[in-house]
Amino acid sequence: MPYVTSIERSAHRQGLRQGIEAMLRVRFGEEGLKLMPEIHAVHEVERLQAILKALETATSPDAVRTLWSSANP
């Protein structure tokens, strides 16, 4: 497995957040963008990937919030 620096991990998370933000804007407009402060608190790459994947079929911003907030301890 290749070594990934902390800068690369941070850039990957930032890229995922940008993709999530774009999808929220396209799918749900300003209402969807209200989730971004909560999403910025998510640091696990796997969880960010799950949020992005869920946006493909989510019917509302609340449906997206339920996916990842239910996984929070």
N, CA, C, O and CB atoms as a CASP TS submission, in Angstrom:
PFRMAT TS
TARGET T0000
AUTHOR 0000-0000-0000
METHOD Language model
MODEL 1
PARENT N/A
ATOM      1  N   MET     1       0.844  -1.160   0.000  1.00  0.00           N
ATOM      2  CA  MET     1       0.000   0.000   0.000  1.00  0.00           C
ATOM      3  C   MET     1       0.906   1.244   0.000  1.00  0.00           C
ATOM      4  O   MET     1       1.835   1.328   0.802  1.00  0.00           O
ATOM      5  CB  MET     1      -0.969  -0.014   1.224  1.00  0.00           C
ATOM      6  N   PRO     2       0.637   2.214  -0.901  1.00  0.00           N
ATOM      7  CA  PRO     2       1.489   3.394  -0.967  1.00  0.00           C
ATOM      8  C   PRO     2       1.277   4.304   0.243  1.00  0.00           C
ATOM      9  O   PRO     2       0.181   4.387   0.797  1.00  0.00           O
ATOM     10  CB  PRO     2       1.220   4.165  -2.256  1.00  0.00           C
ATOM     11  N   TYR     3       2.346   4.978   0.633  1.00  0.00           N
ATOM     12  CA  TYR     3       2.275   5.921   1.742  1.00  0.00           C
ATOM     13  C   TYR     3       1.515   7.171   1.295  1.00  0.00           C
ATOM     14  O   TYR     3       1.769   7.707   0.217  1.00  0.00           O
ATOM     15  CB  TYR     3       3.700   6.291   2.247  1.00  0.00           C
ATOM     16  N   VAL     4       0.587   7.626   2.126  1.00  0.00           N
ATOM     17  CA  VAL     4      -0.181   8.825   1.836  1.00  0.00           C
ATOM     18  C   VAL     4       0.111   9.827   2.945  1.00  0.00           C
ATOM     19  O   VAL     4      -0.096   9.542   4.125  1.00  0.00           O
ATOM     20  CB  VAL     4      -1.721   8.518   1.724  1.00  0.00           C
ATOM     21  N   THR     5       0.592  10.995   2.557  1.00  0.00           N
ATOM     22  CA  THR     5       0.934  12.004   3.548  1.00  0.00           C
ATOM     23  C   THR     5      -0.319  12.652   4.124  1.00  0.00           C
ATOM     24  O   THR     5      -1.404  12.545   3.553  1.00  0.00           O
ATOM     25  CB  THR     5       1.840  13.066   2.933  1.00  0.00           C
ATOM     26  N   SER     6      -0.161  13.316   5.246  1.00  0.00           N
ATOM     27  CA  SER     6      -1.298  13.998   5.865  1.00  0.00           C
ATOM     28  C   SER     6      -1.832  15.096   4.949  1.00  0.00           C
ATOM     29  O   SER     6      -3.032  15.371   4.949  1.00  0.00           O
ATOM     30  CB  SER     6      -0.894  14.592   7.227  1.00  0.00           C
ATOM     31  N   ILE     7      -0.969  15.713   4.182  1.00  0.00           N
ATOM     32  CA  ILE     7      -1.407  16.748   3.233  1.00  0.00           C
ATOM     33  C   ILE     7      -2.275  16.129   2.145  1.00  0.00           C
ATOM     34  O   ILE     7      -3.290  16.703   1.752  1.00  0.00           O
ATOM     35  CB  ILE     7      -0.188  17.468   2.601  1.00  0.00           C
ATOM     36  N   GLU     8      -1.874  14.953   1.660  1.00  0.00           N
ATOM     37  CA  GLU     8      -2.669  14.265   0.634  1.00  0.00           C
ATOM     38  C   GLU     8      -4.023  13.838   1.186  1.00  0.00           C
ATOM     39  O   GLU     8      -5.036  13.961   0.498  1.00  0.00           O
ATOM     40  CB  GLU     8      -1.913  13.041   0.099  1.00  0.00           C
ATOM     41  N   ARG     9      -4.052  13.335   2.429  1.00  0.00           N
ATOM     42  CA  ARG     9      -5.326  12.940   3.046  1.00  0.00           C
ATOM     43  C   ARG     9      -6.243  14.148   3.204  1.00  0.00           C
ATOM     44  O   ARG     9      -7.443  14.064   2.947  1.00  0.00           O
ATOM     45  CB  ARG     9      -5.084  12.275   4.418  1.00  0.00           C
ATOM     46  N   SER    10      -5.674  15.259   3.625  1.00  0.00           N
ATOM     47  CA  SER    10      -6.445  16.487   3.794  1.00  0.00           C
ATOM     48  C   SER    10      -7.003  16.963   2.452  1.00  0.00           C
ATOM     49  O   SER    10      -8.157  17.383   2.365  1.00  0.00           O
ATOM     50  CB  SER    10      -5.575  17.585   4.431  1.00  0.00           C
ATOM     51  N   ALA    11      -6.192  16.895   1.427  1.00  0.00           N
ATOM     52  CA  ALA    11      -6.636  17.302   0.088  1.00  0.00           C
ATOM     53  C   ALA    11      -7.745  16.380  -0.416  1.00  0.00           C
ATOM     54  O   ALA    11      -8.680  16.838  -1.072  1.00  0.00           O
ATOM     55  CB  ALA    11      -5.450  17.297  -0.902  1.00  0.00           C
ATOM     56  N   HIS    12      -7.649  15.092  -0.116  1.00  0.00           N
ATOM     57  CA  HIS    12      -8.670  14.146  -0.526  1.00  0.00           C
ATOM     58  C   HIS    12     -10.001  14.482   0.165  1.00  0.00           C
ATOM     59  O   HIS    12     -11.049  14.512  -0.480  1.00  0.00           O
ATOM     60  CB  HIS    12      -8.229  12.698  -0.199  1.00  0.00           C
ATOM     61  N   ARG    13      -9.950  14.731   1.471  1.00  0.00           N
ATOM     62  CA  ARG    13     -11.166  15.108   2.200  1.00  0.00           C
ATOM     63  C   ARG    13     -11.762  16.395   1.635  1.00  0.00           C
ATOM     64  O   ARG    13     -12.978  16.503   1.480  1.00  0.00           O
ATOM     65  CB  ARG    13     -10.864  15.279   3.701  1.00  0.00           C
ATOM     66  N   GLN    14     -10.912  17.361   1.331  1.00  0.00           N
ATOM     67  CA  GLN    14     -11.393  18.630   0.782  1.00  0.00           C
ATOM     68  C   GLN    14     -12.062  18.407  -0.572  1.00  0.00           C
ATOM     69  O   GLN    14     -13.100  19.004  -0.858  1.00  0.00           O
ATOM     70  CB  GLN    14     -10.231  19.638   0.645  1.00  0.00           C
ATOM     71  N   GLY    15     -11.480  17.558  -1.398  1.00  0.00           N
ATOM     72  CA  GLY    15     -12.079  17.246  -2.691  1.00  0.00           C
ATOM     73  C   GLY    15     -13.433  16.581  -2.547  1.00  0.00           C
ATOM     74  O   GLY    15     -14.368  16.898  -3.282  1.00  0.00           O
ATOM     75  N   LEU    16     -13.539  15.663  -1.605  1.00  0.00           N
ATOM     76  CA  LEU    16     -14.823  15.018  -1.355  1.00  0.00           C
ATOM     77  C   LEU    16     -15.861  16.036  -0.892  1.00  0.00           C
ATOM     78  O   LEU    16     -17.006  16.010  -1.343  1.00  0.00           O
ATOM     79  CB  LEU    16     -14.669  13.906  -0.312  1.00  0.00           C
ATOM     80  N   ARG    17     -15.460  16.929   0.007  1.00  0.00           N
ATOM     81  CA  ARG    17     -16.392  17.967   0.491  1.00  0.00           C
ATOM     82  C   ARG    17     -16.845  18.873  -0.650  1.00  0.00           C
ATOM     83  O   ARG    17     -18.009  19.270  -0.700  1.00  0.00           O
ATOM     84  CB  ARG    17     -15.729  18.815   1.600  1.00  0.00           C
ATOM     85  N   GLN    18     -15.936  19.202  -1.567  1.00  0.00           N
ATOM     86  CA  GLN    18     -16.306  20.036  -2.706  1.00  0.00           C
ATOM     87  C   GLN    18     -17.309  19.311  -3.602  1.00  0.00           C
ATOM     88  O   GLN    18     -18.253  19.919  -4.105  1.00  0.00           O
ATOM     89  CB  GLN    18     -15.057  20.431  -3.512  1.00  0.00           C
ATOM     90  N   GLY    19     -17.100  18.016  -3.798  1.00  0.00           N
ATOM     91  CA  GLY    19     -18.049  17.229  -4.576  1.00  0.00           C
ATOM     92  C   GLY    19     -19.405  17.154  -3.904  1.00  0.00           C
ATOM     93  O   GLY    19     -20.440  17.260  -4.562  1.00  0.00           O
ATOM     94  N   ILE    20     -19.400  16.971  -2.597  1.00  0.00           N
ATOM     95  CA  ILE    20     -20.653  16.925  -1.833  1.00  0.00           C
ATOM     96  C   ILE    20     -21.379  18.261  -1.950  1.00  0.00           C
ATOM     97  O   ILE    20     -22.588  18.302  -2.179  1.00  0.00           O
ATOM     98  CB  ILE    20     -20.380  16.584  -0.342  1.00  0.00           C
ATOM     99  N   GLU    21     -20.634  19.348  -1.790  1.00  0.00           N
ATOM    100  CA  GLU    21     -21.244  20.674  -1.877  1.00  0.00           C
ATOM    101  C   GLU    21     -21.876  20.907  -3.246  1.00  0.00           C
ATOM    102  O   GLU    21     -22.983  21.437  -3.339  1.00  0.00           O
ATOM    103  CB  GLU    21     -20.202  21.756  -1.591  1.00  0.00           C
ATOM    104  N   ALA    22     -21.178  20.513  -4.303  1.00  0.00           N
ATOM    105  CA  ALA    22     -21.710  20.674  -5.655  1.00  0.00           C
ATOM    106  C   ALA    22     -22.976  19.851  -5.844  1.00  0.00           C
ATOM    107  O   ALA    22     -23.954  20.335  -6.414  1.00  0.00           O
ATOM    108  CB  ALA    22     -20.661  20.271  -6.693  1.00  0.00           C
ATOM    109  N   MET    23     -22.962  18.612  -5.369  1.00  0.00           N
ATOM    110  CA  MET    23     -24.153  17.757  -5.490  1.00  0.00           C
ATOM    111  C   MET    23     -25.324  18.315  -4.684  1.00  0.00           C
ATOM    112  O   MET    23     -26.462  18.303  -5.152  1.00  0.00           O
ATOM    113  CB  MET    23     -23.835  16.328  -5.023  1.00  0.00           C
ATOM    114  N   LEU    24     -25.049  18.801  -3.481  1.00  0.00           N
ATOM    115  CA  LEU    24     -26.115  19.394  -2.670  1.00  0.00           C
ATOM    116  C   LEU    24     -26.723  20.597  -3.385  1.00  0.00           C
ATOM    117  O   LEU    24     -27.941  20.773  -3.383  1.00  0.00           O
ATOM    118  CB  LEU    24     -25.577  19.811  -1.284  1.00  0.00           C
ATOM    119  N   ARG    25     -25.884  21.416  -3.990  1.00  0.00           N
ATOM    120  CA  ARG    25     -26.373  22.603  -4.710  1.00  0.00           C
ATOM    121  C   ARG    25     -27.236  22.193  -5.896  1.00  0.00           C
ATOM    122  O   ARG    25     -28.312  22.752  -6.111  1.00  0.00           O
ATOM    123  CB  ARG    25     -25.193  23.474  -5.192  1.00  0.00           C
ATOM    124  N   VAL    26     -26.766  21.226  -6.658  1.00  0.00           N
ATOM    125  CA  VAL    26     -27.502  20.796  -7.850  1.00  0.00           C
ATOM    126  C   VAL    26     -28.812  20.101  -7.477  1.00  0.00           C
ATOM    127  O   VAL    26     -29.855  20.366  -8.075  1.00  0.00           O
ATOM    128  CB  VAL    26     -26.635  19.857  -8.699  1.00  0.00           C
ATOM    129  N   ARG    27     -28.752  19.219  -6.493  1.00  0.00           N
ATOM    130  CA  ARG    27     -29.934  18.427  -6.139  1.00  0.00           C
ATOM    131  C   ARG    27     -30.970  19.201  -5.327  1.00  0.00           C
ATOM    132  O   ARG    27     -32.171  19.051  -5.549  1.00  0.00           O
ATOM    133  CB  ARG    27     -29.512  17.211  -5.366  1.00  0.00           C
ATOM    134  N   PHE    28     -30.502  20.038  -4.375  1.00  0.00           N
ATOM    135  CA  PHE    28     -31.435  20.619  -3.413  1.00  0.00           C
ATOM    136  C   PHE    28     -31.321  22.129  -3.241  1.00  0.00           C
ATOM    137  O   PHE    28     -32.046  22.704  -2.429  1.00  0.00           O
ATOM    138  CB  PHE    28     -31.238  19.974  -2.100  1.00  0.00           C
ATOM    139  N   GLY    29     -30.444  22.781  -3.973  1.00  0.00           N
ATOM    140  CA  GLY    29     -30.322  24.232  -3.903  1.00  0.00           C
ATOM    141  C   GLY    29     -29.824  24.696  -2.537  1.00  0.00           C
ATOM    142  O   GLY    29     -29.056  24.004  -1.868  1.00  0.00           O
ATOM    143  N   GLU    30     -30.275  25.873  -2.144  1.00  0.00           N
ATOM    144  CA  GLU    30     -29.828  26.477  -0.882  1.00  0.00           C
ATOM    145  C   GLU    30     -30.175  25.608   0.324  1.00  0.00           C
ATOM    146  O   GLU    30     -29.427  25.576   1.301  1.00  0.00           O
ATOM    147  CB  GLU    30     -30.451  27.860  -0.713  1.00  0.00           C
ATOM    148  N   GLU    31     -31.287  24.917   0.262  1.00  0.00           N
ATOM    149  CA  GLU    31     -31.682  24.046   1.381  1.00  0.00           C
ATOM    150  C   GLU    31     -30.642  22.950   1.610  1.00  0.00           C
ATOM    151  O   GLU    31     -30.316  22.628   2.753  1.00  0.00           O
ATOM    152  CB  GLU    31     -33.067  23.413   1.112  1.00  0.00           C
ATOM    153  N   GLY    32     -30.132  22.392   0.543  1.00  0.00           N
ATOM    154  CA  GLY    32     -29.111  21.358   0.663  1.00  0.00           C
ATOM    155  C   GLY    32     -27.794  21.890   1.201  1.00  0.00           C
ATOM    156  O   GLY    32     -27.102  21.206   1.954  1.00  0.00           O
ATOM    157  N   LEU    33     -27.450  23.106   0.815  1.00  0.00           N
ATOM    158  CA  LEU    33     -26.186  23.695   1.262  1.00  0.00           C
ATOM    159  C   LEU    33     -26.166  23.965   2.762  1.00  0.00           C
ATOM    160  O   LEU    33     -25.094  24.143   3.341  1.00  0.00           O
ATOM    161  CB  LEU    33     -25.924  24.984   0.512  1.00  0.00           C
ATOM    162  N   LYS    34     -27.313  23.998   3.387  1.00  0.00           N
ATOM    163  CA  LYS    34     -27.372  24.191   4.838  1.00  0.00           C
ATOM    164  C   LYS    34     -26.735  23.025   5.592  1.00  0.00           C
ATOM    165  O   LYS    34     -26.432  23.156   6.778  1.00  0.00           O
ATOM    166  CB  LYS    34     -28.821  24.367   5.285  1.00  0.00           C
ATOM    167  N   LEU    35     -26.528  21.891   4.928  1.00  0.00           N
ATOM    168  CA  LEU    35     -25.883  20.733   5.555  1.00  0.00           C
ATOM    169  C   LEU    35     -24.360  20.876   5.630  1.00  0.00           C
ATOM    170  O   LEU    35     -23.710  20.159   6.391  1.00  0.00           O
ATOM    171  CB  LEU    35     -26.237  19.470   4.790  1.00  0.00           C
ATOM    172  N   MET    36     -23.799  21.776   4.863  1.00  0.00           N
ATOM    173  CA  MET    36     -22.338  21.847   4.770  1.00  0.00           C
ATOM    174  C   MET    36     -21.629  22.092   6.103  1.00  0.00           C
ATOM    175  O   MET    36     -20.585  21.479   6.324  1.00  0.00           O
ATOM    176  CB  MET    36     -21.960  22.929   3.818  1.00  0.00           C
ATOM    177  N   PRO    37     -22.120  22.941   7.003  1.00  0.00           N
ATOM    178  CA  PRO    37     -21.409  23.067   8.288  1.00  0.00           C
ATOM    179  C   PRO    37     -21.306  21.740   9.037  1.00  0.00           C
ATOM    180  O   PRO    37     -20.289  21.463   9.673  1.00  0.00           O
ATOM    181  CB  PRO    37     -22.108  24.089   9.169  1.00  0.00           C
ATOM    182  N   GLU    38     -22.343  20.928   8.967  1.00  0.00           N
ATOM    183  CA  GLU    38     -22.308  19.611   9.620  1.00  0.00           C
ATOM    184  C   GLU    38     -21.340  18.679   8.896  1.00  0.00           C
ATOM    185  O   GLU    38     -20.609  17.917   9.529  1.00  0.00           O
ATOM    186  CB  GLU    38     -23.722  18.984   9.658  1.00  0.00           C
ATOM    187  N   ILE    39     -21.340  18.745   7.585  1.00  0.00           N
ATOM    188  CA  ILE    39     -20.475  17.872   6.790  1.00  0.00           C
ATOM    189  C   ILE    39     -19.000  18.241   7.000  1.00  0.00           C
ATOM    190  O   ILE    39     -18.135  17.366   6.965  1.00  0.00           O
ATOM    191  CB  ILE    39     -20.845  17.966   5.289  1.00  0.00           C
ATOM    192  N   HIS    40     -18.712  19.514   7.217  1.00  0.00           N
ATOM    193  CA  HIS    40     -17.325  19.923   7.479  1.00  0.00           C
ATOM    194  C   HIS    40     -16.805  19.318   8.780  1.00  0.00           C
ATOM    195  O   HIS    40     -15.593  19.228   8.975  1.00  0.00           O
ATOM    196  CB  HIS    40     -17.221  21.455   7.537  1.00  0.00           C
ATOM    197  N   ALA    41     -17.691  18.909   9.659  1.00  0.00           N
ATOM    198  CA  ALA    41     -17.275  18.279  10.917  1.00  0.00           C
ATOM    199  C   ALA    41     -16.927  16.802  10.727  1.00  0.00           C
ATOM    200  O   ALA    41     -16.357  16.186  11.627  1.00  0.00           O
ATOM    201  CB  ALA    41     -18.379  18.418  11.964  1.00  0.00           C
ATOM    202  N   VAL    42     -17.258  16.232   9.580  1.00  0.00           N
ATOM    203  CA  VAL    42     -16.953  14.830   9.287  1.00  0.00           C
ATOM    204  C   VAL    42     -15.530  14.756   8.747  1.00  0.00           C
ATOM    205  O   VAL    42     -15.195  15.435   7.776  1.00  0.00           O
ATOM    206  CB  VAL    42     -17.979  14.220   8.262  1.00  0.00           C
ATOM    207  N   HIS    43     -14.696  13.935   9.371  1.00  0.00           N
ATOM    208  CA  HIS    43     -13.302  13.831   8.956  1.00  0.00           C
ATOM    209  C   HIS    43     -12.951  12.470   8.362  1.00  0.00           C
ATOM    210  O   HIS    43     -11.894  12.331   7.746  1.00  0.00           O
ATOM    211  CB  HIS    43     -12.407  14.109  10.126  1.00  0.00           C
ATOM    212  N   GLU    44     -13.795  11.481   8.526  1.00  0.00           N
ATOM    213  CA  GLU    44     -13.509  10.141   8.011  1.00  0.00           C
ATOM    214  C   GLU    44     -13.805  10.087   6.515  1.00  0.00           C
ATOM    215  O   GLU    44     -14.912  10.400   6.077  1.00  0.00           O
ATOM    216  CB  GLU    44     -14.339   9.071   8.767  1.00  0.00           C
ATOM    217  N   VAL    45     -12.804   9.688   5.743  1.00  0.00           N
ATOM    218  CA  VAL    45     -12.948   9.613   4.294  1.00  0.00           C
ATOM    219  C   VAL    45     -14.083   8.670   3.903  1.00  0.00           C
ATOM    220  O   VAL    45     -14.850   8.968   2.987  1.00  0.00           O
ATOM    221  CB  VAL    45     -11.637   9.155   3.653  1.00  0.00           C
ATOM    222  N   GLU    46     -14.192   7.543   4.587  1.00  0.00           N
ATOM    223  CA  GLU    46     -15.233   6.573   4.249  1.00  0.00           C
ATOM    224  C   GLU    46     -16.621   7.171   4.427  1.00  0.00           C
ATOM    225  O   GLU    46     -17.514   6.923   3.618  1.00  0.00           O
ATOM    226  CB  GLU    46     -15.091   5.317   5.109  1.00  0.00           C
ATOM    227  N   ARG    47     -16.802   7.945   5.467  1.00  0.00           N
ATOM    228  CA  ARG    47     -18.101   8.573   5.714  1.00  0.00           C
ATOM    229  C   ARG    47     -18.387   9.645   4.663  1.00  0.00           C
ATOM    230  O   ARG    47     -19.518   9.756   4.190  1.00  0.00           O
ATOM    231  CB  ARG    47     -18.146   9.187   7.129  1.00  0.00           C
ATOM    232  N   LEU    48     -17.381  10.431   4.293  1.00  0.00           N
ATOM    233  CA  LEU    48     -17.565  11.431   3.241  1.00  0.00           C
ATOM    234  C   LEU    48     -17.906  10.764   1.908  1.00  0.00           C
ATOM    235  O   LEU    48     -18.744  11.266   1.159  1.00  0.00           O
ATOM    236  CB  LEU    48     -16.300  12.293   3.094  1.00  0.00           C
ATOM    237  N   GLN    49     -17.262   9.641   1.611  1.00  0.00           N
ATOM    238  CA  GLN    49     -17.580   8.906   0.388  1.00  0.00           C
ATOM    239  C   GLN    49     -19.019   8.395   0.423  1.00  0.00           C
ATOM    240  O   GLN    49     -19.711   8.412  -0.595  1.00  0.00           O
ATOM    241  CB  GLN    49     -16.604   7.734   0.195  1.00  0.00           C
ATOM    242  N   ALA    50     -19.468   7.939   1.594  1.00  0.00           N
ATOM    243  CA  ALA    50     -20.842   7.459   1.727  1.00  0.00           C
ATOM    244  C   ALA    50     -21.843   8.586   1.516  1.00  0.00           C
ATOM    245  O   ALA    50     -22.887   8.381   0.897  1.00  0.00           O
ATOM    246  CB  ALA    50     -21.052   6.823   3.100  1.00  0.00           C
ATOM    247  N   ILE    51     -21.535   9.765   2.023  1.00  0.00           N
ATOM    248  CA  ILE    51     -22.420  10.914   1.825  1.00  0.00           C
ATOM    249  C   ILE    51     -22.515  11.236   0.338  1.00  0.00           C
ATOM    250  O   ILE    51     -23.609  11.443  -0.187  1.00  0.00           O
ATOM    251  CB  ILE    51     -21.913  12.149   2.618  1.00  0.00           C
ATOM    252  N   LEU    52     -21.379  11.277  -0.336  1.00  0.00           N
ATOM    253  CA  LEU    52     -21.378  11.575  -1.769  1.00  0.00           C
ATOM    254  C   LEU    52     -22.172  10.535  -2.550  1.00  0.00           C
ATOM    255  O   LEU    52     -22.940  10.885  -3.447  1.00  0.00           O
ATOM    256  CB  LEU    52     -19.945  11.643  -2.298  1.00  0.00           C
ATOM    257  N   LYS    53     -21.992   9.274  -2.219  1.00  0.00           N
ATOM    258  CA  LYS    53     -22.727   8.197  -2.889  1.00  0.00           C
ATOM    259  C   LYS    53     -24.229   8.320  -2.628  1.00  0.00           C
ATOM    260  O   LYS    53     -25.037   8.122  -3.535  1.00  0.00           O
ATOM    261  CB  LYS    53     -22.215   6.821  -2.416  1.00  0.00           C
ATOM    262  N   ALA    54     -24.602   8.648  -1.386  1.00  0.00           N
ATOM    263  CA  ALA    54     -26.019   8.777  -1.031  1.00  0.00           C
ATOM    264  C   ALA    54     -26.690   9.904  -1.804  1.00  0.00           C
ATOM    265  O   ALA    54     -27.892   9.846  -2.064  1.00  0.00           O
ATOM    266  CB  ALA    54     -26.169   9.019   0.469  1.00  0.00           C
ATOM    267  N   LEU    55     -25.938  10.916  -2.167  1.00  0.00           N
ATOM    268  CA  LEU    55     -26.521  12.038  -2.904  1.00  0.00           C
ATOM    269  C   LEU    55     -27.008  11.644  -4.298  1.00  0.00           C
ATOM    270  O   LEU    55     -27.801  12.364  -4.905  1.00  0.00           O
ATOM    271  CB  LEU    55     -25.508  13.154  -3.021  1.00  0.00           C
ATOM    272  N   GLU    56     -26.546  10.523  -4.799  1.00  0.00           N
ATOM    273  CA  GLU    56     -27.008  10.060  -6.113  1.00  0.00           C
ATOM    274  C   GLU    56     -28.497   9.732  -6.088  1.00  0.00           C
ATOM    275  O   GLU    56     -29.187   9.910  -7.092  1.00  0.00           O
ATOM    276  CB  GLU    56     -26.207   8.828  -6.560  1.00  0.00           C
ATOM    277  N   THR    57     -28.995   9.256  -4.957  1.00  0.00           N
ATOM    278  CA  THR    57     -30.392   8.802  -4.899  1.00  0.00           C
ATOM    279  C   THR    57     -31.218   9.473  -3.808  1.00  0.00           C
ATOM    280  O   THR    57     -32.415   9.209  -3.695  1.00  0.00           O
ATOM    281  CB  THR    57     -30.428   7.322  -4.691  1.00  0.00           C
ATOM    282  N   ALA    58     -30.606  10.326  -3.013  1.00  0.00           N
ATOM    283  CA  ALA    58     -31.328  10.952  -1.897  1.00  0.00           C
ATOM    284  C   ALA    58     -32.494  11.790  -2.414  1.00  0.00           C
ATOM    285  O   ALA    58     -32.395  12.441  -3.453  1.00  0.00           O
ATOM    286  CB  ALA    58     -30.373  11.830  -1.056  1.00  0.00           C
ATOM    287  N   THR    59     -33.589  11.762  -1.677  1.00  0.00           N
ATOM    288  CA  THR    59     -34.780  12.506  -2.076  1.00  0.00           C
ATOM    289  C   THR    59     -34.907  13.839  -1.355  1.00  0.00           C
ATOM    290  O   THR    59     -35.745  14.663  -1.723  1.00  0.00           O
ATOM    291  CB  THR    59     -36.010  11.678  -1.822  1.00  0.00           C
ATOM    292  N   SER    60     -34.084  14.061  -0.329  1.00  0.00           N
ATOM    293  CA  SER    60     -34.137  15.321   0.416  1.00  0.00           C
ATOM    294  C   SER    60     -32.836  15.498   1.200  1.00  0.00           C
ATOM    295  O   SER    60     -32.101  14.534   1.414  1.00  0.00           O
ATOM    296  CB  SER    60     -35.370  15.351   1.377  1.00  0.00           C
ATOM    297  N   PRO    61     -32.554  16.725   1.626  1.00  0.00           N
ATOM    298  CA  PRO    61     -31.387  16.923   2.483  1.00  0.00           C
ATOM    299  C   PRO    61     -31.486  16.127   3.787  1.00  0.00           C
ATOM    300  O   PRO    61     -30.476  15.637   4.293  1.00  0.00           O
ATOM    301  CB  PRO    61     -31.220  18.403   2.794  1.00  0.00           C
ATOM    302  N   ASP    62     -32.692  15.996   4.327  1.00  0.00           N
ATOM    303  CA  ASP    62     -32.855  15.221   5.559  1.00  0.00           C
ATOM    304  C   ASP    62     -32.501  13.755   5.362  1.00  0.00           C
ATOM    305  O   ASP    62     -31.995  13.110   6.280  1.00  0.00           O
ATOM    306  CB  ASP    62     -34.280  15.338   6.066  1.00  0.00           C
ATOM    307  N   ALA    63     -32.763  13.224   4.178  1.00  0.00           N
ATOM    308  CA  ALA    63     -32.396  11.829   3.900  1.00  0.00           C
ATOM    309  C   ALA    63     -30.882  11.669   3.941  1.00  0.00           C
ATOM    310  O   ALA    63     -30.379  10.647   4.409  1.00  0.00           O
ATOM    311  CB  ALA    63     -32.947  11.378   2.524  1.00  0.00           C
ATOM    312  N   VAL    64     -30.161  12.656   3.462  1.00  0.00           N
ATOM    313  CA  VAL    64     -28.699  12.614   3.496  1.00  0.00           C
ATOM    314  C   VAL    64     -28.227  12.714   4.945  1.00  0.00           C
ATOM    315  O   VAL    64     -27.357  11.952   5.367  1.00  0.00           O
ATOM    316  CB  VAL    64     -28.086  13.761   2.634  1.00  0.00           C
ATOM    317  N   ARG    65     -28.792  13.645   5.705  1.00  0.00           N
ATOM    318  CA  ARG    65     -28.409  13.827   7.106  1.00  0.00           C
ATOM    319  C   ARG    65     -28.640  12.541   7.891  1.00  0.00           C
ATOM    320  O   ARG    65     -27.807  12.168   8.717  1.00  0.00           O
ATOM    321  CB  ARG    65     -29.199  14.990   7.740  1.00  0.00           C
ATOM    322  N   THR    66     -29.731  11.874   7.653  1.00  0.00           N
ATOM    323  CA  THR    66     -30.037  10.640   8.374  1.00  0.00           C
ATOM    324  C   THR    66     -28.980   9.587   8.117  1.00  0.00           C
ATOM    325  O   THR    66     -28.605   8.859   9.036  1.00  0.00           O
ATOM    326  CB  THR    66     -31.409  10.109   7.975  1.00  0.00           C
ATOM    327  N   LEU    67     -28.490   9.487   6.895  1.00  0.00           N
ATOM    328  CA  LEU    67     -27.480   8.488   6.559  1.00  0.00           C
ATOM    329  C   LEU    67     -26.240   8.635   7.426  1.00  0.00           C
ATOM    330  O   LEU    67     -25.804   7.666   8.047  1.00  0.00           O
ATOM    331  CB  LEU    67     -27.100   8.595   5.090  1.00  0.00           C
ATOM    332  N   TRP    68     -25.675   9.813   7.478  1.00  0.00           N
ATOM    333  CA  TRP    68     -24.400   9.945   8.157  1.00  0.00           C
ATOM    334  C   TRP    68     -24.522  10.300   9.626  1.00  0.00           C
ATOM    335  O   TRP    68     -23.640   9.964  10.417  1.00  0.00           O
ATOM    336  CB  TRP    68     -23.582  10.967   7.475  1.00  0.00           C
ATOM    337  N   SER    69     -25.593  10.969  10.002  1.00  0.00           N
ATOM    338  CA  SER    69     -25.721  11.312  11.417  1.00  0.00           C
ATOM    339  C   SER    69     -26.085  10.090  12.265  1.00  0.00           C
ATOM    340  O   SER    69     -25.739  10.032  13.445  1.00  0.00           O
ATOM    341  CB  SER    69     -26.776  12.405  11.597  1.00  0.00           C
ATOM    342  N   SER    70     -26.768   9.132  11.683  1.00  0.00           N
ATOM    343  CA  SER    70     -27.098   7.903  12.425  1.00  0.00           C
ATOM    344  C   SER    70     -25.856   7.061  12.668  1.00  0.00           C
ATOM    345  O   SER    70     -25.838   6.228  13.574  1.00  0.00           O
ATOM    346  CB  SER    70     -28.146   7.076  11.665  1.00  0.00           C
ATOM    347  N   ALA    71     -24.815   7.271  11.863  1.00  0.00           N
ATOM    348  CA  ALA    71     -23.573   6.526  12.042  1.00  0.00           C
ATOM    349  C   ALA    71     -22.654   7.193  13.059  1.00  0.00           C
ATOM    350  O   ALA    71     -21.671   6.588  13.488  1.00  0.00           O
ATOM    351  CB  ALA    71     -22.854   6.382  10.712  1.00  0.00           C
ATOM    352  N   ASN    72     -22.957   8.431  13.451  1.00  0.00           N
ATOM    353  CA  ASN    72     -22.129   9.109  14.459  1.00  0.00           C
ATOM    354  C   ASN    72     -22.327   8.467  15.820  1.00  0.00           C
ATOM    355  O   ASN    72     -23.457   8.169  16.206  1.00  0.00           O
ATOM    356  CB  ASN    72     -22.467  10.614  14.527  1.00  0.00           C
ATOM    357  N   PRO    73     -21.235   8.249  16.558  1.00  0.00           N
ATOM    358  CA  PRO    73     -21.366   7.662  17.888  1.00  0.00           C
ATOM    359  C   PRO    73     -21.998   8.630  18.868  1.00  0.00           C
ATOM    360  O   PRO    73     -22.181   8.292  20.038  1.00  0.00           O
ATOM    361  CB  PRO    73     -20.014   7.219  18.403  1.00  0.00           C
TER
END
